[in-house]
Amino acid sequence: MSADTDVEGTPVRGSRVTGGQVADADFESVYRADPDPFRVGTSAYEQRKQRIVLASLARERYTSVWDAASGTGHLARQLARRSTRLLATDAAPTAVRLTKQLLLETSGQPDHHGAESRTAVLRLPAQPDGMFDLVVLAEVLYYLPDADRQATLAAASEVAAPDAEVVVVHWRHHPHDAHVSGADATMEAVASLIAMGWRPSCQHQDTDFVTAHLVRGELAVPRPVTA
């Protein structure tokens, strides 16, 4: 995977291809070589994407959040500010270490609200213990083969609380080491989650990224607008 950018400065996701076939993305080597390979901490594109995801959340605060592919931890840091408990996981141990470090730096800030933050190495489609009212699948589904994508969505639905939200967000294009494009991965996730009883609450189509928020339970009940 490289941290190259296109002509507009948008991060280009991808690692390596072998013989024209998708190779396993070696994220551990990527994070060892560069603690912010996608410039999440500095890229205007990444920061705007993050702001849109956060602004589209159905609730202002959550009891328990699972960030299922935390990467460098920048989104997890923002989610910690809006949750009582946060679990940030990633398949790459170095990414988990980076996330833990960022969360520790955040914990003393005034807007942190004392959230209990945990990190763990976890490779999807494995699922953590516990129940969550927000599950975030960011920049991960397109790196998983078909069966693992479906198993990950099933796992997200299984660990979600009765009144919960699932967020899916991807670079909309096709990383050269991914199985599908971000647009296709997100569209597939929406269809699969709807079949599991979820309802779309918000979707965002941008030039370079797509997001989808799905809800169930009380969050799926339309609320009247009050003066």
C-alpha positions as CSV (number, residue, x, y, z in Angstrom):
1,M,0.0,0.0,0.0
2,S,1.3,3.4,-0.8
3,A,0.6,6.8,0.5
4,D,0.6,8.3,-3.0
5,T,-1.7,11.1,-3.8
6,D,-3.6,11.9,-7.0
7,V,-3.3,15.2,-8.8
8,E,-5.8,16.8,-6.5
9,G,-4.0,15.7,-3.3
10,T,-6.6,13.0,-2.5
11,P,-5.0,9.9,-0.8
12,V,-4.8,6.9,-3.1
13,R,-5.3,3.7,-1.2
14,G,-3.6,0.5,-2.1
15,S,-0.5,-1.6,-1.5
16,R,0.7,-4.2,-4.0
17,V,-0.5,-6.5,-6.7
18,T,1.0,-9.8,-7.7
19,G,0.6,-11.1,-11.2
20,G,-2.5,-9.0,-11.8
21,Q,-4.2,-10.5,-8.8
22,V,-5.2,-8.8,-5.5
23,A,-2.5,-9.5,-2.9
24,D,-3.1,-9.5,0.8
25,A,-2.7,-5.9,2.0
26,D,0.2,-5.9,4.4
27,F,-1.0,-3.1,6.7
28,E,1.4,-4.0,9.4
29,S,4.4,-3.2,7.2
30,V,2.7,0.0,6.0
31,Y,2.1,1.4,9.5
32,R,5.6,0.3,10.6
33,A,7.1,2.3,7.7
34,D,4.9,5.4,8.1
35,P,2.8,6.2,11.2
36,D,0.3,8.1,9.0
37,P,0.5,6.5,5.5
38,F,-2.8,8.1,4.3
39,R,-2.1,11.5,5.8
40,V,-5.3,11.2,7.9
41,G,-3.9,13.7,10.4
42,T,-3.0,16.4,7.8
43,S,-5.0,15.8,4.7
44,A,-7.9,18.3,4.1
45,Y,-9.7,15.5,2.2
46,E,-9.5,13.1,5.2
47,Q,-10.5,15.7,7.7
48,R,-13.5,16.8,5.6
49,K,-14.6,13.2,5.3
50,Q,-14.3,12.7,9.0
51,R,-16.3,15.9,9.7
52,I,-19.1,14.7,7.4
53,V,-19.2,11.3,9.1
54,L,-19.4,12.8,12.5
55,A,-22.0,15.4,11.5
56,S,-24.2,12.6,10.1
57,L,-24.4,10.5,13.2
58,A,-27.9,9.9,14.5
59,R,-27.1,10.7,18.1
60,E,-24.9,13.3,19.8
61,R,-23.6,10.7,22.3
62,Y,-23.3,6.9,22.4
63,T,-23.0,4.5,25.2
64,S,-20.6,2.0,23.5
65,V,-18.8,2.4,20.2
66,W,-16.8,-0.1,18.2
67,D,-14.4,1.3,15.6
68,A,-13.7,-1.9,13.7
69,A,-10.7,-0.8,11.6
70,S,-9.2,2.1,13.5
71,G,-6.0,2.6,11.5
72,T,-4.1,5.6,12.9
73,G,-6.9,6.3,15.4
74,H,-7.9,9.8,14.2
75,L,-11.6,8.9,13.8
76,A,-11.5,6.9,17.0
77,R,-10.2,10.0,18.8
78,Q,-13.3,11.9,17.7
79,L,-15.7,9.1,18.5
80,A,-14.2,8.9,22.0
81,R,-15.4,12.5,22.5
82,R,-19.0,11.4,21.9
83,S,-19.1,8.1,23.7
84,T,-19.0,6.6,27.2
85,R,-17.0,3.6,26.1
86,L,-15.0,3.1,23.0
87,L,-13.4,0.0,21.6
88,A,-10.9,0.6,18.7
89,T,-9.6,-2.5,16.9
90,D,-7.4,-3.2,13.9
91,A,-5.8,-6.2,12.3
92,A,-2.4,-4.5,12.4
93,P,-0.7,-4.4,15.8
94,T,1.2,-1.2,14.9
95,A,-2.1,0.5,14.0
96,V,-3.5,-0.5,17.3
97,R,-0.5,0.9,19.1
98,L,-0.8,4.2,17.2
99,T,-4.5,4.4,18.0
100,K,-3.8,3.7,21.7
101,Q,-1.2,6.5,21.8
102,L,-3.6,9.0,20.2
103,L,-6.4,8.1,22.5
104,L,-4.1,8.5,25.5
105,E,-3.1,11.9,24.3
106,T,-6.8,12.8,23.9
107,S,-7.9,11.6,27.3
108,G,-6.7,14.6,29.2
109,Q,-8.4,17.2,26.9
110,P,-11.4,19.1,28.2
111,D,-13.9,17.8,25.5
112,H,-13.1,14.2,26.1
113,H,-15.8,13.7,28.8
114,G,-13.9,10.9,30.5
115,A,-14.7,8.2,27.9
116,E,-13.3,4.7,28.7
117,S,-11.2,3.8,25.7
118,R,-9.9,0.3,24.9
119,T,-7.8,-1.0,21.9
120,A,-7.3,-4.5,20.7
121,V,-5.8,-6.4,17.7
122,L,-8.7,-8.0,15.9
123,R,-8.9,-9.3,12.3
124,L,-12.3,-9.1,10.7
125,P,-14.7,-10.9,10.4
126,A,-13.9,-11.7,14.0
127,Q,-16.1,-9.8,16.4
128,P,-15.5,-8.5,19.9
129,D,-17.3,-9.3,23.1
130,G,-20.0,-6.8,24.2
131,M,-22.8,-4.8,22.6
132,F,-22.5,-1.5,20.9
133,D,-24.9,1.2,19.9
134,L,-22.5,2.5,17.2
135,V,-20.4,0.3,14.9
136,V,-18.1,2.0,12.4
137,L,-16.7,0.2,9.4
138,A,-14.3,2.7,7.8
139,E,-12.0,2.0,4.9
140,V,-12.0,-1.7,5.4
141,L,-14.7,-3.7,3.6
142,Y,-13.2,-3.4,0.1
143,Y,-10.0,-5.1,1.3
144,L,-12.0,-8.2,2.4
145,P,-13.0,-11.0,0.0
146,D,-16.7,-11.6,-0.6
147,A,-17.3,-14.1,2.2
148,D,-15.4,-12.0,4.8
149,R,-17.3,-8.9,3.8
150,Q,-20.6,-10.6,4.4
151,A,-19.4,-12.2,7.6
152,T,-18.2,-8.8,8.9
153,L,-21.6,-7.2,8.2
154,A,-23.3,-10.1,10.0
155,A,-20.8,-9.6,12.9
156,A,-21.5,-5.9,13.1
157,S,-25.3,-6.6,13.2
158,E,-24.9,-9.3,15.8
159,V,-22.9,-7.1,18.3
160,A,-25.1,-4.0,17.7
161,A,-27.6,-3.1,20.4
162,P,-31.4,-3.2,19.6
163,D,-31.3,0.6,19.1
164,A,-28.1,1.1,17.2
165,E,-26.4,2.6,14.2
166,V,-23.9,1.2,11.7
167,V,-21.7,3.6,9.7
168,V,-19.9,2.5,6.5
169,V,-17.4,4.8,4.8
170,H,-14.9,4.3,2.0
171,W,-12.8,6.1,-0.7
172,R,-15.3,5.6,-3.5
173,H,-12.7,4.3,-6.1
174,H,-11.0,0.9,-6.4
175,P,-7.6,0.5,-4.6
176,H,-5.4,-1.7,-6.7
177,D,-5.1,-4.3,-3.9
178,A,-8.8,-4.3,-3.0
179,H,-11.5,-6.8,-4.1
180,V,-14.1,-4.1,-5.0
181,S,-14.4,-0.4,-5.2
182,G,-15.4,1.7,-2.2
183,A,-18.7,2.6,-3.9
184,D,-19.5,-1.1,-4.6
185,A,-18.5,-2.1,-1.1
186,T,-20.7,0.5,0.5
187,M,-23.7,-0.2,-1.8
188,E,-23.3,-3.9,-1.0
189,A,-23.2,-3.2,2.7
190,V,-26.3,-1.1,2.6
191,A,-28.2,-3.9,0.7
192,S,-27.0,-6.6,3.1
193,L,-27.8,-4.6,6.3
194,I,-31.3,-3.7,4.9
195,A,-31.9,-7.5,4.5
196,M,-30.9,-7.9,8.2
197,G,-33.5,-5.3,9.2
198,W,-31.6,-2.1,9.2
199,R,-32.9,1.2,7.7
200,P,-30.8,3.8,5.9
201,S,-30.8,7.1,7.7
202,C,-28.2,9.1,5.8
203,Q,-26.1,8.5,2.8
204,H,-23.5,10.9,1.3
205,Q,-22.1,10.7,-2.2
206,D,-18.9,12.7,-2.7
207,T,-16.5,13.0,-5.5
208,D,-14.0,10.7,-3.8
209,F,-15.8,9.1,-0.9
210,V,-19.1,7.6,0.0
211,T,-20.8,7.1,3.4
212,A,-23.8,5.3,4.7
213,H,-25.5,5.4,8.1
214,L,-28.0,2.7,8.9
215,V,-30.2,2.4,12.1
216,R,-32.6,0.1,13.7
217,G,-34.9,0.1,16.8
218,E,-35.9,3.4,18.2
219,L,-33.4,5.2,16.0
220,A,-35.4,4.0,12.9
221,V,-38.6,5.6,14.1
222,P,-39.2,9.0,12.5
223,R,-39.2,11.8,15.0
224,P,-41.5,14.8,14.7
225,V,-39.9,18.2,14.2
226,T,-40.6,20.4,17.2
227,A,-40.5,24.2,17.4
